Amino acid sequence: MSTPTIPEQGEQRATGIPSQEQPEKRPEQQQTPGALKALAGNPKLLVLLLAVLVVVISAAVGGSGIWPASWTVDIKSPLDDLDNWLVDNRETSPIFLYFLLHISNGAESSVDAIVSLFDAMGWVGVTVVGTLVGWAAGGSDLSRRALRTGVTTLGVFVACGVLNMWQATMETLALMTVAVFAAALLGFLLGLGAGLSDRIERMLRPVFDTMQVMPAFAYLLPLLLMFGVGVPSALIATVIYAAPPMARLTSLGLRSADPAALEASASLGSSSWQRLWTARLPLARKQMMLGLNQAIMMCLSMVVLASLIGSEGLGDEIYQALGSLDVGTALTAGIAVVLIAVLLDRTTAAAGERLDATVTVGATKLMRRVRTAVWGLVVLLIGVFSAIGASLGEREWPDAWTVDVTRPLQGAVDWLTGAIGHGVPLLGGTEVWAKGFTVYVLNPLRTGLETTPWWALVLLVAAIGWIVGTWRASLTGAICLGLVGVMGLWDKSMDTFSQVIAGLVVTMLLGIVLGVLTARVQRVERMLRPVLDTMQTMPQFVYLIPVIALVGLSRSAGIIAAVIYACPAVIRITAQGLRYVDPAAMEASRSLGATSRQQLFGVQLPLARKSLLVGVNQGVVLVLSMVVIAGLIGGGALGYDVVQGLSKGNLAQGLPAGIAIVCLGIMLDRISQPAGERRSE
């Protein structure tokens, strides 16, 4: 007789015999779909789907997104009263006479003194001293870095003179000199406090976060009313705009100092001040130089924008040319601005590289003496040229040595506009494409936002904020949208919001694709590097010039300018995130036979999620700031109100629009970056 065998687990399932280890599933459990189970197990996803469903249904059924008139607050009347009070009391109120007036006079006197110094030195003195400063910043030796920096400085001054932009360049450099000094000093002091004190760091963090998402225009209008049209408003706005990056990077450098070096300094009996000056600050020099570089570039960007409130220089040349649609003159001034930007960027970068090399190798006494002697020679030459510079030649660049390129540039622009603007066979051209983008993308998107009930959009923003962040992010987003409605700017804000969304989508698509190619293909990286370097050093104003030439005045022009402005940051952040993926994970995937495509989508992109989210956040901030500036070239909505308020000094028109822009920026910032990434930032 054969012994009966115990069936295996698979046999039990096949024969229907229930197993003691795995009880039989109930019929209702067997019929539960996997998708519904996954949805039920993820409440945040369920909330998002419900919010989207509510938005779609309410937009289709309701068809009106008008904010209730009874829920709006009249803020124009108090602002008009404040505007009138400021105008009437600017010359009699103690706050103006004993505080603001001194600041205004000090700012104007400082800039006038620098302009007078440049005029006294003449073009020969300025060119010689500027070239020597560039060479000294690169190392004061015969190294390739020092010679390249000196030659670049000389070439930029000569080019600005040949382009007949010498006087405008000197005015811009004078304002830049004072603004950079003040912004660097203020940023250093704030960064010093934030780097040494947790309490000060917590106090300054929300201020810096708000200033980061505030467009540059938001700084100009209040200062215009306090200080009037002219240099003081432009200078103070520039300092406020450029100080935060210097402060944040100084604080970062102080907080990331090597603990071993600080411990060694403390073990030698150093006091807290001695540790600061001998250990913390030297170890933070790299971050501080990066902060100075960022402050300089932001100063240049703001100085150009400040032409809207009476600042002279290259920005005024561009603004006046854009107002008359003289693209040739605007391009000439724009070229000078780009050259100045490249000069300042390369000079500070060379100085930072020299400091790193000094820390790594150690500077000899002879090298230090040579550098000290060179800087002493710079001071001596400034004094000599300011005394006899006018006798050495003309104060400005000689007219005989200038070349008029405005007409050739205007002719080239006209030809290009006719060739690719609307003369491409079958395809139409850039103007046709821009019009199609407006009709088939921007208009439907704006209509969709304007017809969706306001409460549905607030609900959607609150849901997204809760999903990607915390209840604080959700509440902040809802409050920001509510403030926009309370000020009576709901429709215009939705118009601006539609432009931001369209620009952000295009920016992220191009940025991520080009970022992936940059990280994985060296040839693409080498081709894009100089292009990205140039694009990141160009002030915002300059992007408007070629866009106007190609597509004319329209909302699409603003979107294109925003994409061009924001793409470099997204490309570089994406490429950096993909490059720094854990090599062990990549090697493991290769050992398992993964293809290049599988590595990209299965390993690199998931592990680079943090960098991609940072790229989205930066894209939001940059696109928003540029779409607002596009109010100058037909963008309309909130940007147009801010520009009109600035040009007319109308506080009641410009300030509410500026506040609405800040609300949109804060809302987008909070819902585009998870709370964990914000804490790690």
C-alpha positions in Angstrom: 0.0 0.0 0.0 1.4 3.3 -1.0 1.7 6.1 1.5 -0.4 9.1 0.7 1.7 12.2 -0.1 1.0 15.7 1.2 0.2 17.9 -1.8 2.5 20.9 -2.3 1.3 24.5 -2.0 0.8 24.9 -5.7 -1.1 21.6 -5.8 -3.4 22.8 -3.0 -4.2 25.9 -5.0 -4.8 23.8 -8.2 -7.0 21.2 -6.5 -8.9 23.8 -4.5 -7.8 22.3 -1.2 -7.4 25.2 1.3 -4.0 25.7 2.9 -3.6 26.3 6.6 -0.8 28.8 5.9 -2.8 31.0 3.5 -6.5 31.3 4.2 -8.9 31.4 1.3 -9.7 34.9 0.1 -13.2 36.2 0.4 -15.1 36.9 -2.9 -15.3 40.6 -2.3 -11.5 40.8 -1.7 -10.8 39.0 -4.9 -13.0 41.4 -6.9 -11.4 44.6 -5.5 -9.5 46.3 -8.4 -5.8 47.0 -7.8 -6.1 50.7 -8.9 -8.9 51.5 -6.4 -6.9 49.8 -3.6 -3.8 51.9 -4.4 -6.0 55.0 -4.6 -7.6 54.2 -1.2 -4.2 53.7 0.3 -3.0 57.1 -0.8 -5.2 59.8 0.6 -3.2 62.7 -0.8 -3.6 61.4 -4.3 -7.3 60.9 -3.7 -7.6 64.5 -2.5 -5.8 65.8 -5.6 -8.0 63.9 -7.9 -11.2 65.1 -6.2 -9.9 68.7 -6.3 -9.2 68.4 -10.0 -12.6 66.9 -10.6 -14.3 69.7 -8.7 -12.4 72.3 -10.8 -13.3 70.6 -14.1 -17.0 70.2 -13.2 -17.4 73.7 -11.7 -15.7 75.3 -14.8 -18.0 73.3 -17.1 -21.2 74.0 -15.2 -20.5 77.4 -13.7 -18.7 79.2 -16.5 -17.8 82.2 -14.5 -14.8 82.8 -12.2 -15.6 86.4 -11.2 -14.5 87.2 -7.6 -17.5 88.5 -5.6 -17.6 92.3 -5.6 -18.8 92.4 -2.0 -15.6 90.6 -1.0 -13.3 93.2 -2.4 -11.6 96.0 -0.5 -11.1 99.5 -1.8 -7.3 100.0 -1.4 -6.9 102.6 -4.2 -8.4 105.4 -2.2 -6.0 105.0 0.8 -3.1 104.6 -1.6 -4.1 107.8 -3.4 -4.3 109.6 0.0 -0.9 108.3 0.9 0.5 109.3 -2.5 -0.9 112.8 -2.1 0.5 113.0 1.5 4.0 112.0 0.3 4.0 114.5 -2.5 2.8 117.3 -0.2 5.1 116.6 2.7 8.3 115.5 1.0 9.9 118.8 1.7 8.4 119.5 5.1 8.0 116.2 7.0 10.7 115.4 9.6 11.0 111.8 8.3 12.1 113.3 5.0 14.1 116.1 6.3 16.1 114.3 8.9 16.3 110.7 7.5 15.3 110.0 3.9 16.7 113.2 2.6 20.2 112.4 4.0 20.0 108.9 2.4 19.0 110.4 -0.9 21.7 113.1 -0.9 24.3 110.6 0.2 23.3 108.2 -2.7 23.3 110.9 -5.3 26.5 112.5 -4.1 28.3 109.1 -4.2 27.3 108.3 -7.7 28.0 111.9 -8.9 31.5 111.7 -7.3 32.3 108.5 -9.2 31.0 109.9 -12.5 33.1 113.0 -11.9 36.2 110.9 -11.2 35.7 109.0 -14.5 35.3 112.2 -16.4 38.4 113.7 -14.8 40.5 110.5 -15.6 39.4 110.6 -19.2 39.0 107.6 -21.4 42.8 106.9 -21.4 42.9 106.8 -17.6 39.8 104.7 -17.2 41.0 102.2 -19.7 44.5 101.9 -18.2 43.3 101.7 -14.6 40.5 99.3 -15.5 42.9 97.0 -17.4 45.3 97.0 -14.5 42.5 96.2 -12.0 41.4 93.2 -14.2 45.0 92.0 -14.3 45.4 92.4 -10.6 42.2 90.5 -9.9 43.5 87.6 -11.9 46.7 87.3 -9.9 49.1 90.2 -10.8 51.4 87.8 -12.6 52.1 86.3 -16.1 49.7 83.4 -15.6 47.1 82.6 -18.2 44.3 83.6 -15.8 45.7 87.1 -15.1 46.6 87.9 -18.7 43.2 86.7 -19.9 41.3 88.8 -17.4 43.4 91.9 -18.2 42.9 91.5 -22.0 39.2 90.9 -21.5 38.9 94.1 -19.5 40.8 96.1 -22.2 38.7 94.6 -25.0 35.4 95.5 -23.2 36.4 99.1 -22.7 37.6 99.5 -26.3 34.4 97.9 -27.6 32.1 100.1 -25.6 34.0 103.1 -26.9 33.9 102.0 -30.5 30.2 101.4 -30.2 29.8 105.1 -29.1 28.4 104.0 -25.7 31.3 105.4 -23.6 29.4 108.0 -21.6 26.4 105.6 -20.9 28.9 102.9 -19.9 30.6 105.2 -17.4 27.3 106.2 -15.9 26.3 102.6 -15.5 29.7 101.7 -14.0 29.5 104.6 -11.6 26.1 103.4 -10.3 27.4 99.8 -10.2 30.4 100.8 -8.2 28.4 102.4 -5.4 25.6 99.8 -5.5 28.0 96.8 -5.4 30.0 98.3 -2.5 26.8 99.0 -0.5 25.1 95.7 -1.3 28.3 93.7 -0.5 28.7 95.5 2.8 25.0 95.1 3.8 25.0 91.5 2.7 28.2 90.7 4.5 26.8 92.1 7.8 23.5 90.3 7.5 25.2 87.1 6.5 27.6 87.4 9.4 24.7 87.7 11.8 22.8 84.9 10.2 25.9 82.7 10.1 26.7 83.2 13.8 23.3 83.3 15.4 20.4 80.9 14.9 17.9 83.4 16.1 19.0 86.0 13.5 19.0 83.3 10.8 15.4 82.3 11.7 14.4 86.0 11.6 16.1 86.7 8.2 15.0 83.5 6.5 11.4 84.5 5.7 12.6 87.9 4.6 15.1 86.5 2.2 12.5 83.9 0.9 10.0 86.7 0.2 12.6 88.9 -1.5 13.7 85.9 -3.6 10.3 85.6 -5.2 9.5 89.3 -5.4 10.1 90.6 -9.0 12.5 93.5 -9.4 9.6 95.9 -10.2 8.2 95.5 -6.7 11.1 97.3 -5.2 10.9 100.4 -7.5 7.5 101.9 -6.9 7.6 102.5 -3.1 11.1 103.9 -3.4 10.0 106.1 -6.2 7.4 107.7 -4.0 9.9 108.2 -1.1 12.9 109.4 -3.0 11.5 110.7 -6.3 12.6 110.0 -9.8 16.4 109.7 -10.2 19.5 108.0 -9.0 18.7 107.6 -5.2 15.6 105.4 -5.9 17.6 103.3 -8.4 20.6 102.9 -6.1 18.6 101.9 -3.0 16.4 99.5 -5.0 19.5 97.9 -6.5 21.1 97.5 -3.0 17.9 95.9 -1.6 17.7 93.6 -4.6 21.3 92.4 -4.6 22.1 92.1 -0.9 20.2 88.8 -0.1 22.5 86.4 -2.2 25.6 87.9 -0.6 24.0 87.5 2.8 22.8 83.9 2.2 26.1 82.7 0.8 28.1 84.4 3.5 25.9 82.6 6.1 26.3 79.3 4.3 30.0 79.7 4.2 30.2 80.5 7.9 27.9 77.6 8.9 29.7 75.0 6.7 33.2 75.7 8.0 35.3 72.6 8.8 34.5 71.6 12.4 38.0 70.2 12.7 39.7 73.5 11.9 37.4 75.3 14.3 38.2 72.8 17.0 41.9 73.1 16.4 41.6 76.9 16.7 39.7 76.6 19.9 42.2 74.2 21.3 44.9 76.8 20.8 43.1 79.2 23.2 41.5 81.4 20.5 38.6 83.6 21.5 35.3 83.6 19.5 36.4 86.7 17.6 39.8 85.3 16.9 38.2 82.1 15.6 36.0 84.2 13.4 38.8 86.2 11.8 41.4 83.4 11.6 39.3 80.4 10.8 35.6 81.0 9.9 36.0 83.9 7.5 39.0 82.4 5.6 37.2 79.1 5.2 34.1 80.9 3.9 36.0 82.9 1.3 34.9 80.7 -1.6 31.2 81.1 -0.8 31.6 84.8 -0.1 33.2 85.3 -3.5 30.4 83.4 -5.1 28.0 85.7 -3.2 29.8 88.8 -4.4 29.6 87.5 -8.0 25.9 87.0 -7.7 25.5 90.4 -6.1 27.4 92.1 -8.9 25.3 90.4 -11.6 22.0 91.2 -9.8 23.2 94.8 -9.4 23.8 95.1 -13.1 20.4 93.6 -13.9 18.7 96.0 -11.5 20.6 99.0 -12.7 19.4 98.4 -16.2 15.8 98.0 -15.0 16.1 101.1 -12.9 16.1 103.2 -16.1 12.3 103.1 -15.7 12.6 105.5 -12.7 15.1 107.9 -14.1 18.4 106.1 -13.8 20.8 107.1 -16.7 23.3 104.9 -18.5 22.9 101.9 -20.7 19.6 100.9 -19.3 18.1 104.3 -20.3 19.5 103.9 -23.8 17.7 100.5 -24.1 14.5 101.7 -22.6 14.3 104.8 -24.9 15.1 102.7 -27.9 12.4 100.1 -27.1 9.9 102.8 -26.6 10.5 104.0 -30.1 10.9 100.5 -31.5 14.5 101.4 -32.6 15.8 97.9 -32.4 19.2 98.8 -33.8 20.0 101.3 -31.0 18.6 98.9 -28.4 20.8 96.1 -29.7 23.9 98.4 -29.6 23.3 99.3 -26.0 22.4 95.7 -25.2 25.7 94.5 -26.6 27.5 97.0 -24.3 25.5 95.7 -21.3 26.4 92.1 -22.2 30.1 93.0 -22.5 30.0 94.7 -19.0 28.3 91.7 -17.6 30.9 89.3 -19.1 33.7 91.6 -17.8 32.3 91.7 -14.2 31.6 87.9 -14.2 35.0 86.9 -15.5 36.8 89.3 -13.1 35.1 88.1 -10.0 35.5 84.5 -11.1 39.2 85.0 -11.7 39.5 86.6 -8.2 37.8 83.6 -6.7 40.0 81.1 -8.5 43.1 83.1 -7.3 41.9 83.0 -3.7 41.3 79.2 -3.9 44.8 78.7 -5.4 46.3 80.9 -2.6 44.5 78.8 0.1 45.6 75.5 -1.6 49.2 76.3 -2.4 50.0 79.1 0.0 51.1 82.5 -1.0 54.7 83.4 -0.6 55.8 86.7 0.9 57.1 87.8 -2.5 53.7 87.1 -4.2 51.9 89.0 -1.4 54.3 92.0 -1.8 53.9 92.1 -5.5 50.1 92.1 -5.2 50.2 94.8 -2.6 52.5 96.9 -4.8 50.1 96.4 -7.8 47.1 97.6 -5.9 49.1 100.5 -4.6 50.0 101.4 -8.2 46.3 101.3 -9.0 45.5 103.8 -6.3 48.5 106.0 -7.4 47.3 105.9 -11.1 43.8 106.9 -10.1 45.2 110.0 -8.4 47.5 110.8 -11.2 44.9 110.4 -14.0 42.3 112.3 -12.1 44.7 115.3 -11.9 46.1 115.2 -15.5 43.8 112.8 -17.3 41.9 115.6 -19.2 45.2 116.9 -20.6 46.1 113.5 -22.1 43.1 113.5 -24.4 39.4 113.9 -24.5 37.2 113.0 -21.6 35.1 110.7 -23.7 36.0 108.2 -26.3 37.1 110.1 -29.5 34.3 110.4 -32.1 36.7 109.6 -34.9 37.3 106.2 -33.3 33.6 105.2 -33.2 31.7 103.0 -35.6 28.0 103.5 -36.2 26.5 99.9 -36.1 22.9 100.9 -35.4 21.9 101.2 -39.0 23.5 97.9 -40.1 22.0 96.2 -37.1 18.6 97.7 -37.9 18.9 96.6 -41.5 19.9 93.1 -40.4 16.9 93.0 -38.0 14.5 94.1 -40.8 15.9 91.4 -43.1 15.7 88.8 -40.5 12.2 89.7 -39.5 11.1 89.5 -43.2 12.9 86.3 -43.8 11.9 84.2 -40.7 9.2 86.4 -39.2 6.6 85.7 -41.8 8.4 84.7 -44.9 9.2 81.0 -44.4 7.4 78.9 -47.1 4.7 76.5 -45.8 5.8 77.1 -42.1 4.9 80.8 -41.9 7.6 82.1 -39.6 8.1 83.3 -36.0 5.3 85.8 -36.1 2.9 83.2 -37.3 4.0 80.7 -34.7 3.7 83.3 -31.9 0.2 84.2 -33.1 -0.7 80.5 -33.1 0.7 80.0 -29.6 -1.4 82.9 -28.4 -4.6 81.7 -30.1 -4.3 77.9 -29.4 -2.5 77.9 -26.0 -2.6 81.2 -24.1 -6.2 82.2 -24.9 -7.7 78.9 -24.0 -5.6 78.7 -20.8 -6.6 82.2 -19.8 -10.3 81.5 -20.6 -10.2 78.3 -18.5 -8.7 80.1 -15.5 -11.2 83.0 -15.8 -14.2 80.7 -16.2 -13.3 78.5 -13.3 -15.0 79.6 -10.0 -12.6 81.3 -7.7 -13.3 78.9 -4.8 -12.4 75.9 -7.0 -9.0 77.3 -7.8 -8.4 78.1 -4.2 -9.3 74.5 -3.3 -7.0 73.1 -5.9 -4.1 75.3 -4.8 -4.7 74.3 -1.2 -4.8 70.6 -2.1 -1.6 70.8 -4.1 0.1 72.7 -1.2 -0.9 70.0 1.3 0.2 67.2 -1.0 3.7 68.5 -1.8 4.3 70.3 1.5 2.4 70.8 4.7 -0.7 72.4 5.9 1.3 75.7 6.2 2.1 75.6 2.4 -1.6 74.8 1.7 -2.8 77.7 3.9 -0.2 80.1 2.5 -1.3 79.3 -1.1 -4.9 79.8 -0.3 -4.3 83.1 1.5 -2.2 84.4 -1.4 -5.0 83.8 -3.9 -7.5 85.2 -1.5 -5.5 88.5 -1.2 -5.4 88.7 -5.0 -9.2 88.6 -5.1 -9.7 90.9 -2.2 -7.7 93.6 -4.0 -10.0 93.3 -7.0 -7.3 92.0 -9.3 -8.6 88.4 -9.9 -9.1 88.6 -13.7 -5.7 90.3 -14.3 -4.0 87.9 -12.0 -5.5 84.9 -13.9 -4.2 86.5 -17.1 -0.7 86.7 -15.7 -1.1 83.3 -14.1 -1.9 81.8 -17.5 1.2 83.3 -19.0 3.3 82.0 -16.1 1.9 78.4 -16.5 2.5 78.4 -20.3 6.0 79.7 -19.9 6.8 77.3 -17.1 5.7 74.3 -19.0 7.8 75.2 -22.1 10.7 76.0 -19.9 10.6 72.7 -18.0 10.2 70.7 -21.2 13.2 72.4 -22.9 15.2 72.6 -19.7 14.9 69.0 -18.7 15.5 67.6 -22.3 18.6 69.8 -22.8 19.7 69.1 -19.2 19.6 65.4 -19.9 21.5 65.8 -23.1 24.1 68.0 -21.4 24.7 65.5 -18.7 24.9 62.4 -21.0 26.5 63.8 -24.2 29.8 65.7 -23.8 29.6 67.3 -27.2 26.3 68.9 -26.3 27.8 70.0 -23.0 30.7 71.7 -24.8 28.4 73.4 -27.3 25.9 74.7 -24.6 28.4 75.8 -22.0 29.4 79.2 -23.6 25.8 79.8 -24.6 24.6 79.2 -21.1 27.4 81.3 -19.6 26.4 84.2 -21.8 22.7 83.9 -21.2 23.2 83.8 -17.4 25.2 87.0 -17.4 22.7 89.0 -19.5 20.3 91.3 -17.6 16.6 90.6 -18.1 16.0 93.8 -20.1 18.3 92.6 -22.9 16.2 89.5 -23.7 13.4 91.7 -24.8 15.3 93.2 -27.8 15.7 90.1 -30.1 12.2 88.9 -29.1 10.5 92.1 -30.3 12.5 91.9 -33.5 11.2 88.3 -34.2 7.6 88.2 -33.0 6.6 91.8 -32.3 4.6 93.1 -29.4 2.4 90.4 -27.9 1.9 88.1 -25.0 3.8 85.4 -26.8 6.8 87.7 -26.9 6.8 87.8 -23.1 6.6 84.0 -22.9 9.5 83.5 -25.3 11.6 86.0 -23.3 10.8 84.2 -20.1 11.7 80.8 -21.5 15.1 82.2 -22.8 15.7 83.7 -19.4 14.8 80.8 -17.2 16.1 77.8 -19.3 19.8 78.1 -18.4 19.1 77.7 -14.7 16.9 74.7 -15.3 19.3 73.1 -17.8 22.3 73.4 -15.4 20.4 72.2 -12.3 19.1 69.2 -14.2 22.5 68.3 -15.6 24.2 68.7 -12.3 21.6 66.5 -10.6 22.0 63.7 -13.2 25.8 63.9 -13.0 25.9 63.5 -9.2 23.8 60.4 -9.1 25.4 57.7 -6.9 27.9 55.9 -9.1 27.3 52.6 -7.2 23.6 52.7 -8.3 24.7 53.3 -11.9 27.2 50.5 -11.7 24.6 48.1 -10.2 22.2 48.9 -13.0 24.9 48.3 -15.7 25.8 44.9 -14.1 22.2 43.9 -14.3 22.2 44.6 -18.1 20.2 47.8 -18.1 20.3 49.8 -21.3 21.1 53.5 -21.4 17.4 54.4 -21.6 16.6 52.1 -18.7 19.4 53.7 -16.6 18.0 57.2 -17.4 14.4 56.5 -16.5 14.9 53.8 -13.9 18.0 55.2 -12.0 19.1 58.7 -12.9 15.9 60.6 -13.0 14.4 59.0 -9.8 17.6 59.6 -7.9 17.9 63.2 -9.3 14.4 64.1 -8.0 15.7 66.7 -5.6 17.6 68.6 -8.3 14.6 68.4 -10.6 12.4 69.9 -7.9 14.9 72.7 -7.3 14.9 73.3 -11.1 11.1 73.6 -11.1 11.2 76.0 -8.2 13.8 78.2 -9.9 11.9 78.0 -13.2 8.8 79.3 -11.4 10.6 82.3 -9.9 12.5 83.3 -13.1 9.5 82.8 -15.4 7.3 84.9 -13.1 9.8 87.8 -12.9 10.3 87.8 -16.7 6.6 87.6 -17.6 6.0 90.7 -15.5 8.8 92.6 -17.3 7.1 91.5 -20.5 4.4 94.0 -19.7 6.7 96.4 -21.6 6.3 94.5 -24.8 2.6 93.6 -24.9 2.2 91.2 -22.0 -0.5 93.2 -20.4 -2.3 92.2 -17.1 -0.4 92.9 -13.9 2.9 93.6 -15.6 1.3 96.5 -17.6 -0.2 98.0 -14.4 3.2 97.9 -12.7 5.0 99.5 -15.6 2.3 102.2 -16.0 2.4 102.9 -12.3 6.2 103.3 -12.4 6.1 105.5 -15.5 3.4 107.8 -14.1 4.3 107.5 -10.4 0.8 106.2 -9.7 0.9 104.3 -6.4 -2.7 103.2 -6.5 -2.2 101.5 -9.9 1.3 100.0 -9.5 1.5 98.9 -5.9 -1.6 96.6 -5.8 -0.4 95.0 -9.0 3.0 94.5 -7.5 1.5 93.0 -4.3 -0.6 90.6 -6.5 2.6 89.6 -8.4 4.3 88.9 -5.0 1.3 86.8 -3.9 1.5 84.7 -7.1 5.2 84.2 -6.6 4.9 83.1 -3.0 2.0 80.8 -3.9 3.9 79.2 -6.8 7.1 78.9 -4.7 5.3 77.1 -1.9 3.5 74.6 -4.1 6.5 73.8 -6.3 8.9 72.7 -3.6 8.2 70.0 -1.0 8.6 70.8 2.6 11.5 68.4 3.0 13.4 70.0 0.2 12.7 73.4 1.6 14.1 72.4 5.0 17.2 70.9 3.4 17.7 74.1 1.3 
